[in-house]
Amino acid sequence: MNSAASATTQDQAAPSWRSRVIGFIAIGEVGVIAALVLLVAFFYFVQPAFLSERNIRAILNVVSFVGIIAIGQTILLVNGEFDLSVGSVAGLSAVVAAKLMTAVALPVPVAVLGGVGVGALVGLINGLIVVKFRIPAFIQTLGMLFIGQGLIQLVTAGYPVYPLPPEVSAIGTTSLAFGLGWSFAFFIVAAIVADFALRRTVLGRNMYATGGNQEVARLVGINTSLYKIGAFVTVGALAAVAGMFVMADLSSGGTSIGSGWELTVIAGVVVGGVSLFGGAGTVAGGVVGILMLKVVQSGLVVIGVNSNWQQIAVGVIMVLAVGLDILRRRYFTVGAGARGAKKATPNKSAS
């Protein structure tokens, strides 16, 4: 009798220990930050120049562009969807704004608003088609990626749009602190606001409910369609903003703006603990994940590893991150059910 009770106690204690380990690795920002610190220490040990002021500034500048989109992508993933078109949306918005400044001669603020409006409109189209017509987000946003790339070529005829007004170049070259400009400032403010909104507001709780279990959320009165469409519009607008900052940095509406960003953004936020299956993750985690990917890419360059290994490293890290997410979900779902069944079943041995 005692041995049976002891075995039952051990069975209940073991999952608790495993849950803490899996939780530390796969949930929240703690595990990602720990991995980031270890990576930084490793690259610094191999090559101290990795932590030079110039290299840190370069990493943060790149992170600010992609990180702005990562904020929107995190919000969308929390709602249970994702967007593969963010890179082409960033490029399309930038070249449209550049054309409005040059060919149409609109004032810079109006042209910028026009570019952001293009991004928001594309997000709205994606959201309506995915939610109302039930086209999978993968198909819809992949199709929009190609549409956006084609529109970029139509708008620019394959050539960069320049010269842009001096005010645009001033935005790109202005240094606020530590050699970082307006893009980094916007990125930090947007990340803080979005993280607070997701963690501390009713809006955020409803988003987690929408992504976690859409049917249950709908039954309790949450307008899940509105939340998903709003998330698509948000990521589209933020992609446009990121494109504007790159345009200002380059002082031209380049046709390559945003190229390849879609996979980098998704990989980064997933590495940061944002679930591809919806209902889990934070903006802070997504931002740290993006930073982690850029640290890996920069570190491999600094220590002299062939640049082709960068993409391999990103792919491996993303697969591991998704694997941990699946493990966490499978374990907690099955484990919780098993423990509930044990509690509900009378212990005949003990009796």
ABEGO torsion letter per residue (X at the ends): XAAAAAAAAAAAAAAAAAAAAAAAAABEAAAAAAAAAAAAAAAAAABAAAABAAAAAAAAAAAAAAAAAAAAAAAAAAAGBBBAAAAAAAAAAAAAAAAAAAAAGBBAAAAAAAAAAAAAAAAAAAAAAAAAAGBBAAAAAAAAAAAAAAAAAAAAGGBBBOBBBAAAAAAAABBABGGBBAAAAAAAAAAAAAAAAAAABAAAAAAAAAAABAAAAAAAGBBAAAAAAAAAAAAAAAAAAAAAAAAAAAGBBBAABGBGAAAAAAAAAAAAGBBAAEGBEBAAAAAAAAAAAAAAAAAAAAAGBBAAAAAAAAAAAAAAAAAAAAAAAAAAAAAAAAAAAAAABBBAAAX
